[in-house]
Amino acid sequence: MTDPSSTAAPALTRDDVAHLAHLARLELTDTELDLYLDQLTVILDSVAAVTEVAAADIVPTTHAVPLTNVSRADVLRPGLSRDAALAGAPAAEDGQFRVPQILGEEQ
């Protein structure tokens, strides 16, 4: 195991939090600066602890649990006949749907 002091999170200062707030265009009170300093320090320490535990022999994963495909089998089934499909069309011509011209194409 590695020495915890070598992977400790960098020390965060009140000025760092004020700078981050400025970049995010947030106005923070002194009380909020102190609160966020404490919270961000806990987050950075937690990330450092996780980094410390991560080992080269652990395979990276994209999901916490294995995923399986749940789609149905691709089975050929009968569909509508041409006449049945065109029966509900507002206009048909030469066995095809007739639609209005939209691009100014010549016929």
C-alpha positions in Angstrom: 0.0 0.0 0.0 1.2 3.5 -0.8 2.0 6.1 1.8 -1.2 8.2 2.3 0.7 11.4 2.6 2.1 11.0 -0.9 -1.4 10.8 -2.5 -3.2 13.3 -0.3 -5.4 15.9 -2.0 -3.8 19.3 -2.5 -4.6 21.7 0.3 -7.5 24.0 -0.7 -7.5 27.5 0.6 -10.3 30.0 1.2 -8.8 32.1 -1.7 -9.1 29.1 -4.0 -12.8 28.9 -3.2 -13.2 32.6 -3.7 -11.5 32.4 -7.1 -13.7 29.5 -8.2 -16.8 31.4 -7.1 -15.5 34.4 -9.1 -15.0 32.2 -12.2 -18.6 30.8 -11.8 -19.9 34.4 -11.2 -21.2 33.6 -7.8 -21.3 36.1 -4.9 -20.5 34.2 -1.7 -20.6 35.5 1.8 -17.8 34.8 4.3 -19.9 32.0 5.9 -20.5 30.4 2.5 -16.9 30.5 1.6 -16.0 28.7 4.9 -18.8 26.2 4.3 -17.8 25.4 0.7 -14.1 25.2 1.7 -15.0 22.4 4.2 -17.2 20.6 1.6 -14.7 20.8 -1.2 -11.9 19.6 1.1 -14.0 16.5 1.9 -14.6 15.9 -1.8 -11.0 16.2 -2.7 -9.9 14.0 0.2 -12.5 11.4 -0.9 -11.2 11.5 -4.5 -7.6 11.1 -3.2 -8.7 8.1 -1.1 -10.3 6.4 -4.2 -7.2 7.1 -6.2 -5.1 5.5 -3.5 -7.1 2.3 -3.6 -7.2 2.1 -7.4 -4.7 -0.5 -8.5 -3.2 -1.6 -11.8 -4.6 -5.1 -11.5 -8.2 -3.9 -11.4 -9.8 -3.9 -14.8 -11.6 -0.6 -15.6 -15.3 -0.9 -16.2 -17.9 1.2 -17.9 -20.8 0.0 -15.8 -21.1 -1.2 -12.2 -23.1 -4.3 -13.3 -22.9 -6.3 -16.5 -25.4 -5.3 -19.2 -27.2 -7.7 -21.5 -29.1 -7.0 -24.6 -32.8 -7.6 -24.2 -34.0 -7.1 -27.7 -36.2 -9.7 -29.4 -35.0 -12.0 -32.2 -35.1 -10.6 -35.7 -37.8 -12.7 -37.3 -39.3 -12.2 -40.7 -43.1 -11.6 -40.4 -45.6 -10.8 -43.1 -46.4 -7.0 -43.4 -48.9 -5.0 -45.4 -49.4 -5.7 -49.0 -48.9 -2.8 -51.4 -52.6 -2.4 -51.9 -53.3 -2.4 -48.2 -50.7 0.2 -47.5 -51.9 2.5 -50.3 -55.5 2.1 -49.3 -55.1 4.6 -46.4 -53.1 7.1 -48.5 -54.6 10.4 -49.5 -53.2 10.0 -53.0 -51.5 7.1 -54.9 -50.0 6.9 -58.4 -48.4 3.9 -60.2 -48.4 1.8 -57.0 -46.6 4.5 -55.0 -47.6 7.2 -52.5 -48.2 10.5 -54.2 -46.9 13.5 -52.3 -46.8 17.2 -53.1 -43.7 18.5 -54.8 -41.6 20.5 -52.3 -38.2 21.3 -54.0 -39.4 22.9 -57.2 -38.3 19.9 -59.3 -39.5 19.4 -62.8 -41.7 16.5 -63.6 
